[in-house]
Amino acid sequence: MLILKCPYCGVACDETELHAGGEAHLTRHGPGSSDADFEEYLFMRENPRGVHFERWRHVYGCGKWFHAARDTATLEVFGTYSAQVAEPPKDVRAAITAKVPGWRWRDLS
């Protein structure tokens, strides 16, 4: 079972207390964007085997959204952090780099 720690209330909870919200760090395009940009936002998602960044909501707790970095193959969690940031914090990136040599942010292919 996947255990994530909510960065807001500090509770370590299993996935039954949470709601998955898909990929994190997407570029959202608003009114006036091109059809190609909107199509990319709606349908094009990373689906890596390995390091992945996801959005989660602590439904049965504080109710807030947060991001989690985890390995999709092993379910290892590298860290959780606020959803109000544009990229993962340095400590989360360092934890990933320590386990996955050669990994770089936004080099998911």
GUKE-869412 format. One record per residue: x, y, z of N, C-alpha, C, O in turn; residue number from 0. Coordinates in pm, 1 decimal. Each point is the difference from the previous one (the first is absolute). Layout:
      n.X      n.Y      n.Z     ca.X     ca.Y     ca.Z      c.X      c.Y      c.Z      o.X      o.Y      o.Z drenza
        X        Y        Z        X        Y        Z        X        Y        Z        X        Y        Z    NUM
...
This chain:
      n.X      n.Y      n.Z     ca.X     ca.Y     ca.Z      c.X      c.Y      c.Z      o.X      o.Y      o.Z drenza
     83.8   -117.5      0.0    -83.8    117.5      0.0     88.7    124.4      0.0    105.7      2.1     63.1      0
   -148.9     99.2   -133.1     73.6    124.7    -12.0    -26.8     87.1    123.0   -115.3     27.6     33.2      1
    222.2     15.4     33.9    -10.1     87.3    116.4     63.1    133.7    -36.1    116.6      5.4    -39.0      2
   -193.5    102.6     51.7     49.2    134.6    -28.0    -19.5     87.3    123.1    -97.2    -16.3     73.8      3
    190.0    108.9    -52.0    -11.3     92.9    112.5    -50.0    133.6    -52.5     61.0     59.6    -88.8      4
   -171.9    -13.0    144.0    -55.3    128.9    -40.5     93.7    110.4     49.1     26.6      9.1    119.8      5
     23.7     74.6   -210.3     93.0    104.5     41.5    -66.1    112.9     78.9     69.3     81.9     60.4      6
   -201.7    -77.0    -60.5    -70.5    106.8     70.1    -31.6    -37.0    144.8     29.9     75.9     92.2      7
    -90.4   -192.7    -73.1    -39.7    -37.8    136.7     96.2   -100.6     62.8    -11.9    -31.2    118.5      8
    108.0    -20.3   -197.8    102.6    -87.8     54.1    -42.6   -143.4     25.5     75.5    -76.4     60.1      9
   -194.1     38.0   -104.2    -51.0   -134.4     22.5     50.5    -94.6   -108.8    -11.3     29.7   -119.0     10
     66.8   -143.0    160.2     37.1   -105.5    -94.7   -123.7    -85.8    -20.7    -49.0    -61.8     94.4     11
     -1.3     57.4   -215.2   -125.1    -70.9    -24.0     13.0    -90.7   -121.9     82.5     23.0    -88.5     12
   -165.6   -125.9     86.3      3.7    -89.6   -115.4    -90.4     54.8   -109.3    -76.5     94.1     21.3     13
     86.7   -154.2   -136.7    -69.5     52.3   -117.7   -151.9      1.0     12.0    -66.2     67.3    -78.9     14
      8.3   -140.0    175.5   -144.9      1.7     15.6    -49.9    130.9     60.6   -119.2     29.6     -8.4     15
    207.8     49.5     69.4    -36.4    130.5     55.0     22.2    112.0   -100.4    -31.1    115.9     27.4     16
     84.8   -150.9   -143.3     39.7     98.9    -99.3    -76.0    -18.8   -130.2    -64.5   -102.6    -22.0     17
     73.0    202.1    -62.8    -56.2     -9.5   -135.0    108.3     41.4    -98.3     56.3    108.9     11.3     18
    -27.1   -194.8   -107.3    102.0     29.9   -101.1    -55.1    100.9    -99.4   -115.3     -8.8    -42.2     19
    199.4    104.7      5.6    -44.4    105.2    -91.1     78.8      8.2   -128.3     -7.2    100.5    -70.7     20
     82.7   -204.5     39.2     73.3     -2.2   -126.3    138.0     60.0      9.7     54.1     19.9    108.8     21
      1.1      8.3   -223.5    137.6     49.0    -10.0     13.7    140.7     57.6    -88.4     84.0    -16.9     22
    199.3    -59.7     84.6     28.7    132.0     55.7     82.4     82.2    -98.4     56.4    -53.1    -95.7     23
    -50.6    181.8    120.6     84.2     94.0    -75.4    -38.6      9.1   -147.5     86.9      7.4    -86.9     24
   -216.5     -7.9     59.0    -47.1     18.3   -136.9     -9.2    148.4    -32.0    -24.7     81.4     89.0     25
     44.1    -46.1   -214.5    -21.7    136.9    -45.0   -145.3      9.7    -43.7    -41.7    -63.4    -96.9     26
    -33.7    142.7    169.0   -141.6     16.2    -31.3    -18.4    121.1    -91.0     49.6    109.0     28.7     27
   -120.9   -129.5   -137.6    -22.3    107.6    -96.6   -141.7     52.5     16.5    -95.2    -77.4     10.2     28
     82.1    207.3     -7.8   -129.8     62.5     22.7    -67.9     43.3   -126.8     36.8    -42.4   -109.5     29
   -137.2    127.9    124.8    -73.4     51.5   -116.1     95.0     67.6    -98.2     94.3     68.4     39.7     30
   -120.4    -88.3   -165.9     83.2     59.6   -103.0    117.8    -85.9    -41.7     75.6     38.0    -89.5     31
    -58.8   -152.4    152.3    111.2    -87.2    -38.3    -34.2    -72.0   -129.9   -116.4     -8.1    -39.3     32
    217.3    -42.7    -24.9    -21.4    -69.8   -126.8    -61.1   -137.7     25.2      6.0    -52.6    111.2     33
    -63.6     -3.7   -214.3    -56.0   -134.9      9.9    108.5   -101.4     34.2    -23.8    -93.4     76.6     34
    142.2    111.6   -133.0    110.9    -92.8     26.4     41.0      5.7    147.4     26.5   -103.7     60.8     35
    -21.1    223.9     -3.3     35.0     13.3    141.9   -106.1    -65.4     87.8     32.8    -69.2     96.4     36
   -158.9     90.8   -129.4   -108.2    -58.1     79.2     -0.8   -152.6    -12.3    -22.3    -70.8     98.1     37
     47.0     20.9   -220.3      7.8   -144.4    -19.7    114.3    -59.8     82.5    -16.4   -105.0     62.2     38
    131.1    171.4    -61.6    113.7    -49.3     77.8    -33.8     -4.2    149.0     33.0    -96.6     68.7     39
    -98.5    200.8    -19.3    -38.9      4.7    141.1    -98.4   -112.8     35.6     12.5    -62.7    105.3     40
   -108.7     37.8   -192.3   -102.1   -100.9     29.5     49.5   -143.5    -12.9    -34.7    -84.9     82.1     41
    114.6     57.3   -183.2     27.3   -139.5    -34.2    144.3    -47.6     14.1     22.5   -119.8     16.9     42
     73.5    207.4    -23.0    139.3    -42.9      1.7     53.7     -3.2    142.7     16.0    104.0     63.8     43
     11.1   -222.7    -15.3     49.3    -17.7    135.8    123.4    -87.9     -0.4     15.3    -88.4    -84.4     44
     72.4    114.2    180.3    113.7    -89.3     20.3    -55.5   -128.7     60.3    -95.3      3.9     77.8     45
    152.4   -113.8   -112.2    -40.7   -127.7     58.0    125.9    -84.5     16.9     13.7   -106.9    -59.6     46
     78.2    157.4    142.7    130.0    -65.7      8.1      0.7   -124.1     87.7    -82.2    -14.3     90.5     47
    173.3    -72.0   -117.7     32.1   -108.5     92.8    116.8     55.1     80.0    111.7     11.3    -50.5     48
   -138.3     22.5    174.1    103.2     61.1     83.5    -53.2    124.0     68.3   -114.6      2.5     44.8     49
    196.5     99.8    -36.7    -34.0    122.4     72.8   -117.8     71.5    -66.2     -1.4     22.4   -121.1     50
    -97.4     12.9    204.0   -120.0     67.8    -48.9    -48.3     97.3    106.4     11.9    -26.7    119.5     51
    -66.5    139.8   -163.3    -51.8    102.1     91.1   -151.6      4.4    -13.6    -53.0     13.3   -110.4     52
    -15.9    -24.4    222.8   -146.1    -11.1     -1.4    -63.6     99.2     96.0     63.5     46.9     94.5     53
   -190.5    -15.6   -120.7    -81.3     82.3     90.6    -86.1    -93.6     84.3    -53.6    -99.0    -49.7     54
     41.5    131.8    176.8    -84.3    -76.9     91.1    -77.6     96.2     88.3     47.6    109.4     30.4     55
   -166.8   -150.1     10.8    -81.7     79.7     91.7    -24.5    -80.6    126.0    -38.9   -116.6     -6.5     56
     61.9    179.1    121.5    -22.7    -65.7    129.6   -148.7     11.7     32.8    -40.6     84.1     80.3     57
    -39.2   -168.8   -142.8   -145.5      8.1      6.8    -52.9    -15.2    142.5    -82.5     80.3     43.6     58
    128.1   -180.8     28.9    -53.5    -27.2    133.4     87.9     61.6    108.9     10.6    -53.6    110.2     59
     50.9    164.8   -141.9     84.4     72.3     94.8    -21.8    148.1    -20.5   -112.3     49.1     11.8     60
    219.3     22.5    -42.4     -7.5    145.6    -14.7    -67.2     43.8   -130.1    -40.8    115.6    -11.9     61
     28.4   -206.7    -86.6    -67.5     32.5   -125.4     85.3     72.6   -101.9    -50.3     38.1   -105.7     62
    177.1    -17.9    134.2     85.4     77.5    -90.2     69.2    -88.5   -103.6     23.4   -118.9     22.0     63
      8.5    181.0   -135.7     74.5    -65.4   -107.0    149.4     12.2     27.1     46.1    102.2     50.7     64
     29.1   -205.7    -84.3    145.3      3.6      9.8     59.4    -85.7   -109.9    -71.0    -73.9    -68.2     65
    202.0     84.5     51.7     70.8    -78.8   -100.6     82.6   -108.0     66.7     47.7     16.5    112.3     66
    -31.3   -127.5   -183.0     84.2   -110.4     47.8     92.2    -44.0   -112.6    -39.7     -5.9   -116.4     67
    163.1    -24.8    153.2     96.4    -55.4    -95.2     18.8   -145.7     38.6     34.5    -30.3    114.3     68
    -57.2    -60.4   -209.4     13.8   -141.4     31.4     46.7    -77.4   -121.9     -1.5     50.1   -112.4     69
     42.4   -171.8    137.2     42.5    -90.9   -106.3   -119.3    -88.2    -34.7    -52.9    -69.9     86.4     70
     11.0     72.8   -211.3   -117.7    -76.6    -39.8     25.1   -150.4     -4.7    -94.5    -78.8      3.5     71
    220.8     38.7    -11.3     32.0   -142.7     -5.8      9.8    -62.2    139.0    -42.3   -113.8     20.7     72
     98.3    188.9     74.8     23.6    -56.0    134.0    -93.8     56.8    106.5     -4.9    -51.7    111.7     73
    -69.5    157.1   -144.9    -87.4     73.2     92.2     77.2     73.7    109.4    -60.1     46.5     96.8     74
    192.2    -35.3   -110.8     78.7     76.0     96.5    -36.7    147.8    -10.4     -5.4     56.1   -109.4     75
    -19.5      5.8    224.4    -34.7    141.9      4.2    125.3     80.0     33.9     64.7    -24.9    101.7     76
    -31.0    120.9   -187.4    117.9     82.8     21.6    -31.8    122.1     84.0     89.2     57.3     62.6     77
   -214.4    -17.1    -60.4    -39.5    114.9     81.2   -132.6     57.6    -44.8    -47.6    -26.4   -110.4     78
    -10.9    105.5    198.6   -122.4     73.5    -31.3     26.8    147.0     28.5     85.8     33.9     81.6     79
   -159.6     52.8   -149.4     22.7    143.0     15.3   -122.8     76.8    -47.3    -90.5    -56.2    -61.7     80
     89.3    184.5     91.5   -111.2     88.5    -31.9    -34.0     -0.9   -148.7     88.5    -13.2    -84.5     81
   -214.4     26.9     53.9    -43.5      4.8   -139.6     19.1    139.0    -60.2    -20.7     18.4   -119.9     82
     59.4     78.4    200.3     13.6    137.1    -48.4    141.3     33.4    -47.3     40.0    116.3      3.3     83
     34.8   -215.1    -46.6    135.1     24.3    -50.1      9.3    -44.0   -146.3    -73.7    -87.8    -44.9     84
    165.3    150.6    -27.5     12.9    -28.7   -143.3     86.8   -121.3    -29.7     -8.1    -57.3   -108.6     85
     90.8     18.0    204.3     86.4   -116.6    -19.1     28.3    -62.8    135.8    -19.2     64.4    103.1     86
     64.5   -189.2   -102.0     26.0    -67.4    127.5    109.8     70.5     79.7     94.5     52.7    -58.7     87
   -106.1    -51.3    191.8    103.7     60.9     83.8    133.6    -72.8    -15.6      5.2   -114.9    -44.0     88
    101.9    183.8     80.8    134.8    -55.7    -14.9     18.9   -128.5     78.6     68.2    -90.8    -47.5     89
   -126.8     80.3    167.3     18.5   -121.7     79.9    -65.4   -121.1    -65.3     52.6   -110.9      9.3     90
   -166.1    130.5    -74.8    -66.5   -110.1    -70.6     82.4    -40.3   -121.8     18.3   -118.8    -26.6     91
     31.3    217.7    -47.1     84.2    -30.0   -116.8    129.2    -70.5     42.0     48.3    -88.9    -70.1     92
      7.1    128.9    184.0    121.9    -65.5     50.4    -27.7   -144.8     38.6     82.8    -87.4    -25.5     93
   -198.3     60.9     86.7    -36.2   -137.2     37.8    -15.1    -87.7   -123.9     40.1   -116.4      0.5     94
    -97.7    172.1   -106.1    -17.1    -75.8   -124.4    136.0    -27.7    -63.7     27.6   -112.4    -41.8     95
     56.3    214.3     34.5    132.8    -14.6    -61.2     84.3   -102.4     74.4     77.8    -72.8    -61.6     96
    -92.6     66.4    194.5     76.2    -97.4     78.8    -40.1   -143.2    -33.6     83.7    -90.1      4.3     97
   -210.4     68.3    -37.7    -49.1   -134.9    -31.3      5.8    -32.2   -148.5     13.8   -116.2    -38.3     98
    -24.3    218.6    -45.2     -3.3    -19.5   -145.5    112.5     83.1    -61.7    -23.4    112.8    -43.3     99
    144.7   -167.3     39.0    113.8     75.7    -54.4    -27.4     46.2   -143.5    -52.3    -75.0    -82.4    100
     88.5    198.3     55.6    -18.8     53.1   -134.4   -135.0     63.9    -23.5    -22.5     58.8   -105.7    101
    -68.4    -68.9    202.2   -132.4     60.4    -15.3     10.9    151.6      4.5     77.3     55.5     78.2    102
   -156.5     12.0   -163.9     -5.8    144.9      0.0   -144.6     44.6     -8.3    -82.1    -67.2    -62.4    103
     49.8    179.4    124.3   -135.2     56.1     -3.8    -36.7     33.2   -144.3     78.0     60.8    -73.3    104
   -195.2   -101.1     35.4    -57.3     17.1   -133.7     74.3    -76.4   -107.8     -5.9     35.7   -117.6    105
     75.0   -139.6    157.1     63.9    -89.8    -95.3    -61.9   -137.2     21.6     68.7    -94.6     38.5    106
   -199.1     84.2    -63.7    -74.4   -119.8     35.8     -2.1   -105.1   -109.7    -49.6   -110.5     22.1    107
    101.2    141.4   -137.3     -8.4    -97.4   -108.8    109.8   -103.0      5.9      6.0    -88.7    -85.1    108
